[in-house]
Amino acid sequence: MIVGIEMDFDAAHYLPNYEGKCKRLHGHTWHVKVEVVGNIKDNSGMVIDFGILKNELKEVLARFDHYRLNDTIANPTCEYVVTHIKAELLAKHINVLSVEVREGEGGWARI
């Protein structure tokens, strides 16, 4: 079964390896969607407690929210942001199926 949550954070970034307007510092509201896969646990009837999943994701995103992403990720493209978030959640032993990050309105990456 697949379950998921969605959450937003606000952060600035610039793309040092890009020749265009995104090379300059700018900000977005980033929208994150996480899907977790697993079996329903008999005792709880859940794959994962949404509260636990929300808290774990909130802890990961707290390092990004209202910060400059370049302080954490050297080249914070949407692709690298989504990769970083998935790795952090996997390190917390969450059985992540996919992570999607929307950079403002229109652009997104999914892993």
N, C-alpha and C positions, 0 to 999 in steps of 0.2 A: 504494500500500500504506500501511497505517496501523500505526504502532508506538507504544509508549508506556511511560512509567514512572510510578511512584507514590512519594511521599515524604511524611513528616510533619514538622511543626514545632510548637512550643509557644509561645504568645504571649498577652498580655493586650490587651484593648481596651475601650473604652466608646463608646457611640453618642450623640454630643452632640445630634443632631437627632431623638432618639427619646424619647418619654415612656413609660417603662416600666422594668422592672428592668435592662434592658441599657444604660440610660443610665449606670449605675454601672460602675466598673472591675471586670472579671472576666476569666477566662482560659479557653482552650480548647486542646485538641490539634487542630490543623488538618491535614487530610489533602488532599494535592494530587495530582491525576492529570493528566498531560500527554500528549496525543496529537499525534504528528508525522506528516505525510503527505509522501510522495515516492516516487520510483522507486528500485528496488534498483540500487545502483551495481555495475557489472560487476566491478570490481577487488576490492571487499570483500564483495560479496554482501549488503550491508546498506543500509537507508534512511539510518540514522544510527547511529553507534557508541553503544551504551547508556552506555558510560563517559563519553563526551563529553556526552551529554544529561544524565546524572546530575550531572556536575560543574557544568554551566551552571545547572541548576535549583538545585543546592545553593548556588551563589554568590548567586542571587537570594534564596533563602529565608534565607540567613545574615543578611540585613538585618532579618529578622522574628523569627528564632528567639530566644526568651527576651527579647524586647523588648516594649514597648508599641506596638502598631500605629499608634496615633494620632500617634506621633513621625514616621511616614513618610507616612501617609494621613490626611487631616483627618477624614474620616467613614468609618472602616474597617468598613463593612458587608461581609458576605460578597461581595456584588455588586462592590464596589469593590476588594476584595482580589483576586478572580479577574481583574478587568480589569487591575489593576496588574501581576500576575504575567505575564499574557499579553503585555502591552506590553514588559516587560523582556526576555522571551524573544525576541520579534520583533526587538527592538533588537540582539540577539545573532545575528541572521540565521538563526534556527531557524524552519523552516517549520511553525509551530504550526497544527494543525487545531482543537484544543479544549483548554481548561483547565477542570478541575472542582476546586472547593474545598469540602470538607466542614468545617463549623464544629461541632466536637464530634460528637455522634451525632445524626443526624436532619436537620439543616439543611444545604443545599448550594446552590451556584450554579455554572452552567456557561456558558462563552462559547465 
